Amino acid sequence: MTAELVRGQNHPLPQTRLEIRISAGNPIVAGATLGDERGTVHGAEWVAHPASPQLAGIEVPKQAAADHRLAVDLDAMPGHIHRVTVLLALPAGVGGPARFGVMAAPFVAVTGLDGTEIAGYTITDLDSESAVAALELYRRQGAWKVRAVGQGYAGGLAAMLHDQGLAEATDLAARINEAVARGMARSVAQPPPRPEGDGRVRTAAAGGGADPAPAGGGGDPVPAGGGADPAPAQPQTPSQQPLGAPAPGGPVNYEHPGRRTAAPPTPAPAAPPAAPGQPAQPVAGDASGWTMDERLYNQVWGMFEDLARTAAAYRSAVDFAESRMEQELDRVLSDPRTRVGPAADSARAEARAKHADLVEQARAALDRDLAQLTAEAEVVEPALPPAYARWDSPVWQAYQVPMEVPMALRVGDLHLPERTGLRIPMLVRLPLERGLWIDAGRSGGFDDGPADSGELRRLAADAAVAIAARLLAVYPAGEIAVHVIDPAGSAAGSFAPLVGSGALAEPPAAGAQGVSSVLAALTRRVDLVQMAVRSGATDALPPDLDTAEQLLIVHDFPHGFDDRAVTQLRYLADEGPAVGVHLMMVADREDARAYGPVLDPLWRSLLRLTPVADDHLADPWVGHAWTYEPSMVPPGSRVLDQVLGEAGRAAKALKAARARPSYGN
């Protein structure tokens, strides 16, 4: 039975291999400190944090997220460790709330590896604090217990670490915040963990080899699932009001769609029974969820997770084989009696043979898992709806303007070098939680892209148009408006499909005056909606205010921007997403280097994408460098004109219907 703890209450722990699950509603940093009998932390090496996520017996997430899972193996804790304190902190300098008092109360639960909850604690009464010591696991008479702490610190991470006796608390807090800022700027958005009760056979569990990230100490490895596991996928209700529109008698809703918390029904269709010893046959939609949209979304992220973990298992096995061979060869060479001669040659040959055998076994397991994932991808890809499908998918041939906003949007594909042909769709949740940055500068990952900077800039503008067109295609008519700032008119060719279809709210803004006009209008909109939502007076919004989602595409930044315009742009990036204003930058960061570090928070707040293949994105489990490829329209295809034309006609029809006078009965 679950124990619901209050501050100061303790509870025995019936097992030593645990998960600590955290839900906060907003991105937070999770970490842990190891303390002696008095709880003193004697050095930075006693702290598990995003820049150093593994210590003996514990593994913490590498990134800030709204939901976390920490893996704990108390049997692997060194004997001098008597306390494990779970720390929560708000990320500094990356936007978002500055104190816990304006957020929902964080919830922390201690569970078994099967998800069974042992104890839960809701941390209440927080106000100005930006860091909190949430739970404490401690030894008592040879057994472990958990205590609810809930001690907040207005001074943030540094004050919390200093309170636990860490001399270099300020320096370590700065390193943690910098690591989190870097991670938030380069990471794939947190996907949902596999829903509990999902009985389908997944590749990594079926034979993926060893867990990729063992704890640094004795005992069994800490489970790989102890990394930065993401927010749960919650099922969408069919009756959800369109985003950005006032609900009848209610406020404007710019939050993510409301989700039910009850367990979703058993997914359908079910996979046919597999032969004994064989993996189950893949089926599209074979994941938990209320709708096919959600089941496919969860299945795609399940494939992403499986590929990350099976590749990590393979790399870990190869590293182990190489380390073992080096140790055996070192032993041979370190003894003068066995350094030369037939015995030495035999020992070297035996070490190399063991290495080859281990690598061969790891490769066989990897190939088996990759084959199953490839088969699943071949089934799933043709079944994806427009929001998740490639531009060359036949689903676009029967495209119709949707009635509801989908859960997510495909912005490209991801793959790893172990199987470059296995592409996993990269999905971002809708509405967008953060802006997008299409990097028009040189890519750092590959040298075979276009050498001409003008060609790269054109590709970046084309990539932005493809994403904007997909957004227009998957939103209901009238539920999203697109604005373009192109100060010099240098991307007129790329933006022509948007202009010709009538999809833009107004023609692309040019010159300093055009930049100022668009930014002022959107800034005013953010201010008005913020005030209306906070005061609960959405019915008092001006009648000419467009309550639909707004997407602003900024091309060739910072050309045409003065200091005031730059300030407004940063404001839209920080405050806009919460009230339905989203930013897409098409820019080369080097062009804005004259601003120095002033713009660093802006770049970090955006999800960086590239118009050519680049390996700059990391997953939240094991931190692989994933190669990202943008979702571009095939050369010669008319799908973009077809889709934008249909969306434009639907928007015009809706506008005309709203303009007609209505007569009551």
Secondary structure per residue as TSV (DSSP state, phi and psi in degrees):
chain	resnum	aa	ss	phi	psi
A	1	M	-	360.0	136.8
A	2	T	-	-72.0	134.9
A	3	A	E	-94.6	121.7
A	4	E	E	-93.0	105.5
A	5	L	E	-85.4	153.1
A	6	V	-	-116.7	166.9
A	7	R	T	-55.1	128.0
A	8	G	T	91.5	-16.1
A	9	Q	-	-77.9	146.5
A	10	N	E	-120.6	168.2
A	11	H	E	-155.7	137.1
A	12	P	E	-68.5	150.4
A	13	L	-	-104.1	117.5
A	14	P	S	-77.9	-9.7
A	15	Q	-	-145.8	166.8
A	16	T	S	-110.0	-15.6
A	17	R	E	-101.4	115.1
A	18	L	E	-135.8	165.1
A	19	E	E	-121.9	142.7
A	20	I	E	-112.1	115.7
A	21	R	E	-105.2	134.5
A	22	I	E	-126.3	133.3
A	23	S	E	-131.9	123.6
A	24	A	E	-126.0	-15.0
A	25	G	E	85.3	-26.7
A	26	N	E	-131.7	156.1
A	27	P	E	-59.4	129.2
A	28	I	E	-134.0	165.4
A	29	V	E	-98.7	135.3
A	30	A	E	-118.8	138.3
A	31	G	E	-153.9	-172.1
A	32	A	E	-155.4	147.1
A	33	T	E	-116.7	148.7
A	34	L	E	-106.8	131.0
A	35	G	E	-126.6	161.2
A	36	D	-	-82.5	-162.7
A	37	E	T	-60.0	-29.8
A	38	R	T	-93.0	0.7
A	39	G	-	83.6	9.4
A	40	T	-	-76.7	134.7
A	41	V	-	-98.5	117.4
A	42	H	-	-92.2	-4.9
A	43	G	S	-179.6	169.3
A	44	A	G	-61.7	-26.7
A	45	E	G	-72.5	-3.2
A	46	W	G	-97.7	8.0
A	47	V	E	-120.5	124.7
A	48	A	E	-96.1	124.3
A	49	H	B	-150.4	173.7
A	50	P	T	-56.0	-32.3
A	51	A	T	-81.1	-17.1
A	52	S	B	-145.3	77.4
A	53	P	-	-78.8	-9.1
A	54	Q	E	-120.9	130.1
A	55	L	E	-128.6	170.8
A	56	A	T	-58.8	114.5
A	57	G	T	89.7	0.5
A	58	I	E	-150.5	144.7
A	59	E	E	-137.7	130.3
A	60	V	-	-117.4	165.7
A	61	P	-	-66.7	155.7
A	62	K	S	-92.7	-7.6
A	63	Q	S	-138.9	163.7
A	64	A	-	-78.4	140.5
A	65	A	E	-159.7	163.0
A	66	A	E	-75.8	-25.1
A	67	D	E	-133.6	140.6
A	68	H	E	-136.1	158.3
A	69	R	E	-132.0	126.4
A	70	L	E	-106.4	136.6
A	71	A	E	-99.9	134.0
A	72	V	E	-131.6	132.0
A	73	D	E	-125.7	95.7
A	74	L	G	-66.9	-26.8
A	75	D	G	-66.7	-24.5
A	76	A	G	-87.5	-2.3
A	77	M	S	-70.1	133.9
A	78	P	-	-57.5	154.4
A	79	G	T	-62.5	-26.6
A	80	H	T	-83.2	-3.1
A	81	I	-	-92.2	122.8
A	82	H	-	-118.0	-13.7
A	83	R	E	-139.4	138.4
A	84	V	E	-122.8	114.5
A	85	T	E	-106.5	124.8
A	86	V	E	-87.8	124.4
A	87	L	E	-110.1	140.4
A	88	L	E	-124.4	139.8
A	89	A	E	-148.5	149.0
A	90	L	-	-82.1	131.8
A	91	P	-	-63.4	136.5
A	92	A	S	-94.6	139.7
A	93	G	S	74.6	16.4
A	94	V	S	-125.6	18.3
A	95	G	S	84.4	177.2
A	96	G	S	90.7	180.0
A	97	P	-	-61.0	146.9
A	98	A	S	-99.9	-7.7
A	99	R	S	-150.0	153.4
A	100	F	G	-69.9	-20.9
A	101	G	G	-64.4	-20.9
A	102	V	G	-97.3	6.5
A	103	M	S	-111.5	166.2
A	104	A	-	-65.7	149.9
A	105	A	-	-62.2	126.0
A	106	P	-	-64.0	146.6
A	107	F	E	-119.5	132.7
A	108	V	E	-124.8	132.9
A	109	A	E	-131.1	141.7
A	110	V	E	-101.5	124.3
A	111	T	E	-129.4	163.5
A	112	G	E	-77.4	173.7
A	113	L	T	-66.6	-19.8
A	114	D	T	-87.5	4.1
A	115	G	-	90.8	-4.8
A	116	T	-	-66.2	122.9
A	117	E	E	-77.8	130.4
A	118	I	E	-96.7	-47.0
A	119	A	E	-150.6	144.7
A	120	G	E	-130.3	152.3
A	121	Y	E	-147.3	121.9
A	122	T	E	-96.9	121.1
A	123	I	-	-87.7	103.8
A	124	T	-	-105.6	175.5
A	125	D	-	64.4	29.0
A	126	L	-	-91.4	145.5
A	127	D	-	-134.0	-88.8
A	128	S	S	-85.5	-1.3
A	129	E	-	-70.5	140.1
A	130	S	S	-114.4	0.5
A	131	A	E	-146.6	150.6
A	132	V	E	-150.0	136.6
A	133	A	E	-84.7	110.1
A	134	A	E	-85.1	-61.6
A	135	L	E	-128.0	160.5
A	136	E	E	-135.5	123.9
A	137	L	E	-98.1	128.8
A	138	Y	E	-143.2	151.5
A	139	R	E	-81.5	140.2
A	140	R	E	-149.5	111.9
A	141	Q	T	54.7	47.0
A	142	G	T	81.0	-0.1
A	143	A	E	-124.4	164.9
A	144	W	E	-107.4	142.7
A	145	K	E	-131.4	165.3
A	146	V	E	-118.1	139.0
A	147	R	E	-126.0	135.7
A	148	A	E	-78.9	122.2
A	149	V	E	-103.6	-67.2
A	150	G	E	68.0	29.3
A	151	Q	E	-86.2	116.0
A	152	G	E	-95.3	158.8
A	153	Y	E	-137.1	115.3
A	154	A	T	-68.4	-22.6
A	155	G	T	-81.8	2.5
A	156	G	H	78.5	-160.0
A	157	L	H	-56.5	-44.9
A	158	A	H	-59.1	-45.3
A	159	A	H	-64.4	-39.5
A	160	M	H	-66.2	-45.5
A	161	L	H	-66.7	-37.9
A	162	H	H	-63.5	-37.1
A	163	D	H	-65.4	-23.7
A	164	Q	T	-92.2	9.4
A	165	G	T	94.5	8.5
A	166	L	-	-81.8	119.1
A	167	A	T	-66.6	-41.0
A	168	E	T	-94.2	39.0
A	169	A	H	-60.1	-43.3
A	170	T	H	-64.7	-45.5
A	171	D	H	-64.0	-43.0
A	172	L	H	-66.3	-40.4
A	173	A	H	-60.6	-39.2
A	174	A	H	-65.0	-40.4
A	175	R	H	-65.9	-39.4
A	176	I	H	-64.2	-46.9
A	177	N	H	-63.1	-37.9
A	178	E	H	-67.4	-40.4
A	179	A	H	-63.7	-39.8
A	180	V	H	-67.0	-42.0
A	181	A	H	-61.7	-42.3
A	182	R	H	-64.6	-41.6
A	183	G	H	-65.6	-39.7
A	184	M	H	-68.9	-24.0
A	185	A	H	-84.3	-16.3
A	186	R	H	-126.2	11.8
A	187	S	B	-104.9	147.7
A	188	V	-	-66.1	138.2
A	189	A	-	-55.6	144.8
A	190	Q	-	-62.4	119.1
A	191	P	-	-83.8	168.3
A	192	P	-	-80.0	147.5
A	193	P	-	-69.5	162.3
A	194	R	-	-62.9	127.7
A	195	P	-	-59.0	143.3
A	196	E	T	-63.2	141.9
A	197	G	T	87.4	0.4
A	198	D	-	-73.2	107.0
A	199	G	-	-91.8	3.1
A	200	R	S	-70.7	152.8
A	201	V	-	-81.2	121.2
A	202	R	-	-105.6	153.4
A	203	T	H	-67.0	-43.9
A	204	A	H	-63.7	-34.0
A	205	A	H	-78.6	-24.1
A	206	A	H	-75.6	-26.4
A	207	G	H	176.0	37.9
A	208	G	-	-80.3	9.4
A	209	G	-	81.1	-157.8
A	210	A	S	-73.0	155.9
A	211	D	-	-63.2	142.0
A	212	P	S	-73.2	-22.2
A	213	A	-	-131.3	80.2
A	214	P	-	-70.6	154.0
A	215	A	-	-71.9	150.4
A	216	G	S	-81.8	77.6
A	217	G	S	173.6	-169.9
A	218	G	S	-74.3	177.1
A	219	G	S	83.0	-175.6
A	220	D	S	-71.1	159.8
A	221	P	-	-64.2	146.6
A	222	V	-	-66.7	135.6
A	223	P	-	-56.6	142.6
A	224	A	G	-61.7	-24.8
A	225	G	G	-69.0	-2.0
A	226	G	G	-79.3	3.2
A	227	G	S	-76.1	-159.9
A	228	A	-	-78.5	71.9
A	229	D	-	-68.7	143.7
A	230	P	-	-90.3	-174.0
A	231	A	-	-66.5	143.1
A	232	P	-	-61.9	145.0
A	233	A	-	-81.3	122.5
A	234	Q	-	-110.2	137.0
A	235	P	-	-69.0	142.4
A	236	Q	B	-86.1	137.7
A	237	T	-	-85.6	136.5
A	238	P	T	-60.7	-24.4
A	239	S	T	-89.6	10.1
A	240	Q	-	-57.7	131.1
A	241	Q	-	-67.7	149.1
A	242	P	-	-57.0	138.0
A	243	L	T	-66.6	143.4
A	244	G	T	84.4	-2.8
A	245	A	S	-112.2	144.1
A	246	P	B	-66.3	127.1
A	247	A	-	-70.9	150.5
A	248	P	T	-55.9	118.1
A	249	G	T	72.6	10.8
A	250	G	S	-130.5	-178.7
A	251	P	-	-80.6	166.9
A	252	V	B	-64.3	133.0
A	253	N	-	-110.3	106.3
A	254	Y	-	-112.1	15.4
A	255	E	S	-83.9	170.8
A	256	H	S	-65.5	152.7
A	257	P	-	-51.2	138.9
A	258	G	-	-61.7	137.8
A	259	R	B	-123.0	146.6
A	260	R	-	-74.2	150.7
A	261	T	-	-101.4	-10.1
A	262	A	S	-70.4	155.4
A	263	A	-	-63.2	134.6
A	264	P	-	-69.5	163.3
A	265	P	-	-70.7	168.2
A	266	T	-	-60.5	131.5
A	267	P	-	-66.0	150.6
A	268	A	S	-136.3	143.8
A	269	P	S	-80.9	158.1
A	270	A	-	-89.9	148.0
A	271	A	-	-70.6	143.6
A	272	P	-	-64.6	152.2
A	273	P	-	-57.2	138.5
A	274	A	-	-92.5	152.9
A	275	A	-	-66.1	150.8
A	276	P	T	-54.7	131.6
A	277	G	T	80.4	-0.6
A	278	Q	S	-111.6	148.0
A	279	P	-	-67.9	154.3
A	280	A	-	-65.6	147.1
A	281	Q	-	-69.9	134.1
A	282	P	-	-68.9	145.0
A	283	V	-	-136.6	133.1
A	284	A	T	-65.9	133.2
A	285	G	T	85.8	14.7
A	286	D	-	-83.5	67.4
A	287	A	S	-156.4	164.2
A	288	S	-	-75.3	148.4
A	289	G	-	162.3	159.5
A	290	W	S	-79.2	-29.9
A	291	T	S	-127.1	164.1
A	292	M	H	-62.9	-35.2
A	293	D	H	-56.4	-47.4
A	294	E	H	-72.0	-36.2
A	295	R	H	-64.6	-42.6
A	296	L	H	-66.4	-39.0
A	297	Y	H	-58.8	-49.0
A	298	N	H	-65.1	-35.6
A	299	Q	H	-66.8	-41.3
A	300	V	H	-61.2	-44.2
A	301	W	H	-69.4	-30.8
A	302	G	H	-62.5	-40.6
A	303	M	H	-64.6	-41.2
A	304	F	H	-60.1	-46.6
A	305	E	H	-63.9	-44.0
A	306	D	H	-63.2	-41.6
A	307	L	H	-65.3	-39.4
A	308	A	H	-61.4	-45.3
A	309	R	H	-75.5	-37.6
A	310	T	H	-70.4	-34.4
A	311	A	H	-67.3	-38.5
A	312	A	H	-65.3	-39.1
A	313	A	H	-63.2	-41.7
A	314	Y	H	-64.6	-47.7
A	315	R	H	-63.4	-39.0
A	316	S	H	-63.6	-41.5
A	317	A	H	-65.7	-40.1
A	318	V	H	-65.9	-42.9
A	319	D	H	-60.7	-41.4
A	320	F	H	-62.8	-42.9
A	321	A	H	-62.3	-41.7
A	322	E	H	-68.8	-40.2
A	323	S	H	-64.2	-41.7
A	324	R	H	-64.8	-41.9
A	325	M	H	-63.6	-42.6
A	326	E	H	-62.4	-39.9
A	327	Q	H	-64.4	-42.6
A	328	E	H	-67.5	-38.7
A	329	L	H	-68.2	-37.2
A	330	D	H	-62.6	-39.3
A	331	R	H	-63.1	-39.2
A	332	V	H	-64.9	-44.4
A	333	L	H	-76.1	-24.0
A	334	S	H	-76.0	-16.7
A	335	D	-	-103.7	113.9
A	336	P	T	-57.8	-26.6
A	337	R	T	-73.2	-23.2
A	338	T	T	-116.3	9.7
A	339	R	S	-70.7	-33.2
A	340	V	S	-130.5	165.2
A	341	G	S	102.4	177.0
A	342	P	H	-59.8	-37.2
A	343	A	H	-63.3	-40.2
A	344	A	H	-65.9	-43.0
A	345	D	H	-62.8	-39.2
A	346	S	H	-66.4	-40.8
A	347	A	H	-65.3	-40.8
A	348	R	H	-64.1	-44.4
A	349	A	H	-62.7	-39.3
A	350	E	H	-66.2	-40.6
A	351	A	H	-63.9	-43.0
A	352	R	H	-67.8	-35.2
A	353	A	H	-66.4	-41.0
A	354	K	H	-62.5	-41.3
A	355	H	H	-61.5	-47.6
A	356	A	H	-62.2	-38.3
A	357	D	H	-66.6	-43.0
A	358	L	H	-64.6	-42.2
A	359	V	H	-65.4	-39.0
A	360	E	H	-64.2	-41.4
A	361	Q	H	-63.4	-43.1
A	362	A	H	-63.7	-39.9
A	363	R	H	-67.5	-36.5
A	364	A	H	-63.8	-43.4
A	365	A	H	-64.3	-40.6
A	366	L	H	-63.8	-46.3
A	367	D	H	-61.5	-37.8
A	368	R	H	-63.6	-45.3
A	369	D	H	-67.3	-41.1
A	370	L	H	-65.5	-36.5
A	371	A	H	-63.7	-40.7
A	372	Q	H	-68.7	-39.8
A	373	L	H	-66.5	-38.5
A	374	T	H	-63.0	-42.6
A	375	A	H	-62.5	-38.2
A	376	E	H	-67.3	-41.9
A	377	A	H	-62.3	-37.3
A	378	E	H	-66.2	-26.3
A	379	V	H	-85.9	-39.0
A	380	V	H	-75.1	-42.9
A	381	E	G	-54.9	-48.1
A	382	P	G	-66.8	-17.6
A	383	A	G	-92.6	-2.8
A	384	L	-	-72.2	140.4
A	385	P	-	-73.8	171.1
A	386	P	T	-52.5	-39.1
A	387	A	T	-61.5	-27.8
A	388	Y	T	-108.5	-8.1
A	389	A	S	-86.9	158.1
A	390	R	-	-70.3	162.1
A	391	W	T	-68.9	-21.2
A	392	D	T	-93.1	10.2
A	393	S	-	-73.7	142.1
A	394	P	G	-62.5	-15.5
A	395	V	G	-60.9	-27.2
A	396	W	G	-71.5	-20.6
A	397	Q	G	-66.1	-27.4
A	398	A	G	-108.7	27.7
A	399	Y	-	-62.5	135.3
A	400	Q	-	-135.1	147.0
A	401	V	-	-61.4	127.6
A	402	P	-	-75.8	166.1
A	403	M	S	-100.0	-17.4
A	404	E	S	-133.0	155.4
A	405	V	-	-77.7	130.5
A	406	P	-	-72.7	172.6
A	407	M	S	-71.9	-31.9
A	408	A	E	-153.8	174.9
A	409	L	E	-135.9	138.2
A	410	R	E	-83.2	126.0
A	411	V	E	-115.1	0.6
A	412	G	E	163.7	-166.6
A	413	D	E	-126.0	154.7
A	414	L	E	-126.9	142.2
A	415	H	E	-150.9	163.6
A	416	L	-	-116.3	157.3
A	417	P	G	-65.7	-19.6
A	418	E	G	-63.5	-28.1
A	419	R	G	-156.5	86.0
A	420	T	T	-65.6	-23.2
A	421	G	T	-78.0	-11.9
A	422	L	-	-90.9	103.0
A	423	R	-	-104.2	130.3
A	424	I	E	-106.0	126.5
A	425	P	E	-58.5	135.4
A	426	M	E	-93.3	113.1
A	427	L	E	-108.7	136.4
A	428	V	E	-116.7	141.4
A	429	R	E	-68.8	150.3
A	430	L	S	-115.3	144.1
A	431	P	S	-66.1	159.0
A	432	L	-	-59.9	130.1
A	433	E	S	-84.0	-20.7
A	434	R	S	-147.1	160.1
A	435	G	-	-73.9	171.6
A	436	L	E	-116.3	145.3
A	437	W	E	-126.0	110.6
A	438	I	E	-87.8	109.0
A	439	D	E	-76.9	113.0
A	440	A	-	-90.7	5.5
A	441	G	S	-89.6	-178.4
A	442	R	-	-66.1	135.9
A	443	S	-	-75.6	139.9
A	444	G	S	-88.6	-11.6
A	445	G	S	-89.8	-28.5
A	446	F	-	-138.0	150.9
A	447	D	S	-107.8	1.2
A	448	D	S	-98.7	11.8
A	449	G	S	-80.8	-177.1
A	450	P	-	-64.4	129.3
A	451	A	-	-78.4	-25.7
A	452	D	-	-78.2	124.7
A	453	S	H	-66.2	-33.0
A	454	G	H	-64.5	-39.1
A	455	E	H	-66.3	-38.8
A	456	L	H	-65.1	-39.2
A	457	R	H	-66.1	-37.8
A	458	R	H	-64.2	-42.5
A	459	L	H	-62.6	-38.3
A	460	A	H	-63.5	-42.8
A	461	A	H	-65.1	-40.5
A	462	D	H	-61.8	-40.3
A	463	A	H	-63.7	-39.8
A	464	A	H	-64.6	-40.8
A	465	V	H	-64.9	-39.2
A	466	A	H	-62.9	-40.9
A	467	I	H	-68.7	-42.9
A	468	A	H	-62.4	-41.3
A	469	A	H	-63.2	-39.0
A	470	R	H	-66.4	-39.5
A	471	L	H	-61.3	-46.1
A	472	L	H	-61.4	-34.2
A	473	A	H	-73.5	-30.8
A	474	V	H	-99.4	-9.5
A	475	Y	S	-87.6	147.5
A	476	P	-	-60.2	156.8
A	477	A	T	-56.9	130.6
A	478	G	T	81.1	2.5
A	479	E	S	-98.1	-0.6
A	480	I	E	-150.5	138.8
A	481	A	E	-121.5	141.4
A	482	V	E	-115.3	132.3
A	483	H	E	-120.0	146.9
A	484	V	E	-128.3	132.1
A	485	I	E	-111.8	114.9
A	486	D	-	-133.1	80.4
A	487	P	T	-53.5	-41.0
A	488	A	T	-98.1	-0.8
A	489	G	-	66.4	24.6
A	490	S	T	-78.0	-12.4
A	491	A	T	-115.5	29.7
A	492	A	H	-58.8	-37.5
A	493	G	H	-64.9	-41.5
A	494	S	H	-68.2	-38.4
A	495	F	H	-83.4	-2.5
A	496	A	H	-55.9	-42.1
A	497	P	H	-60.3	-36.8
A	498	L	H	-69.5	-41.3
A	499	V	H	-69.3	-46.9
A	500	G	H	-64.9	-30.0
A	501	S	T	-84.0	-8.0
A	502	G	T	74.8	18.2
A	503	A	-	-76.3	-20.5
A	504	L	B	-81.2	146.9
A	505	A	S	-65.7	-32.9
A	506	E	S	-156.0	165.9
A	507	P	S	-58.8	155.7
A	508	P	-	-54.2	132.7
A	509	A	B	-76.0	133.8
A	510	A	-	-125.2	154.8
A	511	G	H	72.6	168.8
A	512	A	H	-62.5	-36.3
A	513	Q	H	-67.3	-40.4
A	514	G	H	-64.4	-41.6
A	515	V	H	-58.3	-48.8
A	516	S	H	-62.1	-40.4
A	517	S	H	-65.1	-47.1
A	518	V	H	-65.9	-45.7
A	519	L	H	-63.7	-39.0
A	520	A	H	-64.6	-41.4
A	521	A	H	-65.5	-43.5
A	522	L	H	-72.1	-35.5
A	523	T	H	-63.2	-43.1
A	524	R	H	-60.7	-40.5
A	525	R	H	-63.4	-43.9
A	526	V	H	-60.0	-45.6
A	527	D	H	-61.0	-46.6
A	528	L	H	-64.6	-45.0
A	529	V	H	-68.0	-39.4
A	530	Q	H	-57.4	-48.6
A	531	M	H	-63.6	-40.7
A	532	A	H	-66.1	-41.8
A	533	V	H	-67.8	-42.0
A	534	R	H	-66.0	-34.6
A	535	S	H	-92.8	-3.2
A	536	G	T	67.1	29.4
A	537	A	-	-121.9	51.4
A	538	T	G	-67.3	-20.3
A	539	D	G	-73.2	-9.3
A	540	A	G	-95.0	3.6
A	541	L	S	-63.3	146.2
A	542	P	-	-56.9	141.8
A	543	P	T	-64.4	-22.7
A	544	D	T	-88.1	1.9
A	545	L	-	-80.2	125.0
A	546	D	-	-79.6	113.1
A	547	T	-	-85.8	2.8
A	548	A	S	-71.2	163.1
A	549	E	E	-59.7	147.3
A	550	Q	E	-123.6	132.1
A	551	L	E	-117.4	124.0
A	552	L	E	-108.3	119.3
A	553	I	E	-100.0	120.5
A	554	V	E	-109.3	115.7
A	555	H	E	-105.5	141.5
A	556	D	E	63.3	35.6
A	557	F	E	-63.6	141.6
A	558	P	T	-100.5	20.8
A	559	H	T	-57.2	128.8
A	560	G	T	84.5	2.3
A	561	F	-	-104.8	126.6
A	562	D	-	-95.9	-176.9
A	563	D	H	-61.5	-37.9
A	564	R	H	-65.9	-41.8
A	565	A	H	-65.3	-38.0
A	566	V	H	-62.7	-42.4
A	567	T	H	-62.3	-42.7
A	568	Q	H	-63.7	-39.4
A	569	L	H	-63.3	-43.6
A	570	R	H	-62.3	-38.1
A	571	Y	H	-63.7	-43.4
A	572	L	H	-63.7	-39.4
A	573	A	H	-64.4	-37.4
A	574	D	H	-81.2	-46.3
A	575	E	H	-100.4	-20.1
A	576	G	T	-64.1	-47.4
A	577	P	G	-55.5	-34.6
A	578	A	G	-67.7	-21.8
A	579	V	G	-122.6	25.8
A	580	G	T	85.6	20.5
A	581	V	E	-117.2	119.8
A	582	H	E	-120.0	147.0
A	583	L	E	-115.4	136.1
A	584	M	E	-128.0	113.3
A	585	M	E	-95.6	134.9
A	586	V	E	-117.5	100.4
A	587	A	E	-158.3	156.6
A	588	D	-	-103.4	120.3
A	589	R	G	-58.5	-30.8
A	590	E	G	-63.6	-29.1
A	591	D	G	-64.9	-23.1
A	592	A	G	-104.9	17.2
A	593	R	G	-64.8	-20.7
A	594	A	G	-63.9	-23.7
A	595	Y	G	-77.0	-13.9
A	596	G	G	64.5	-146.0
A	597	P	G	-72.1	-4.6
A	598	V	G	-59.1	-35.2
A	599	L	G	-92.6	-0.4
A	600	D	H	-55.8	-44.4
A	601	P	H	-61.1	-32.5
A	602	L	H	-64.7	-49.9
A	603	W	H	-63.0	-38.6
A	604	R	H	-69.0	-28.2
A	605	S	H	-76.2	-13.1
A	606	L	S	-102.0	147.8
A	607	L	E	-82.8	115.3
A	608	R	E	-80.2	126.0
A	609	L	E	-122.4	159.8
A	610	T	-	-124.0	151.0
A	611	P	S	-81.7	-6.4
A	612	V	S	-131.8	167.1
A	613	A	-	-59.6	134.4
A	614	D	E	-155.3	143.6
A	615	D	E	-103.8	57.5
A	616	H	E	-105.7	-2.0
A	617	L	E	-102.2	145.7
A	618	A	E	-119.6	149.0
A	619	D	-	-88.3	160.3
A	620	P	T	-85.0	0.2
A	621	W	T	-97.3	-58.1
A	622	V	T	-122.5	-0.5
A	623	G	-	75.3	26.0
A	624	H	-	-58.2	147.7
A	625	A	E	-86.2	104.0
A	626	W	E	-88.7	139.2
A	627	T	E	-82.7	123.1
A	628	Y	E	-100.4	135.6
A	629	E	E	-127.3	130.2
A	630	P	E	-67.7	155.5
A	631	S	-	-89.0	97.0
A	632	M	-	-107.2	153.3
A	633	V	-	-73.7	132.0
A	634	P	-	-58.7	143.9
A	635	P	T	-57.0	134.5
A	636	G	T	83.6	-8.1
A	637	S	-	-75.8	145.0
A	638	R	-	-102.0	11.6
A	639	V	H	-63.2	-35.0
A	640	L	H	-64.3	-46.2
A	641	D	H	-63.7	-39.2
A	642	Q	H	-62.8	-48.5
A	643	V	H	-68.3	-46.3
A	644	L	H	-64.1	-37.1
A	645	G	H	-62.5	-43.3
A	646	E	H	-65.7	-43.2
A	647	A	H	-65.4	-39.4
A	648	G	H	-64.5	-42.3
A	649	R	H	-63.3	-40.3
A	650	A	H	-65.2	-39.1
A	651	A	H	-66.9	-40.8
A	652	K	H	-65.5	-40.3
A	653	A	H	-63.2	-40.1
A	654	L	H	-65.7	-42.2
A	655	K	H	-63.0	-40.9
A	656	A	H	-65.7	-39.4
A	657	A	H	-65.2	-37.9
A	658	R	H	-70.4	-26.8
A	659	A	H	-79.2	-19.7
A	660	R	S	-69.8	142.5
A	661	P	-	-68.7	142.4
A	662	S	-	-107.1	146.2
A	663	Y	-	-121.5	129.6
A	664	G	-	-77.0	165.9
A	665	N	-	-76.1	360.0
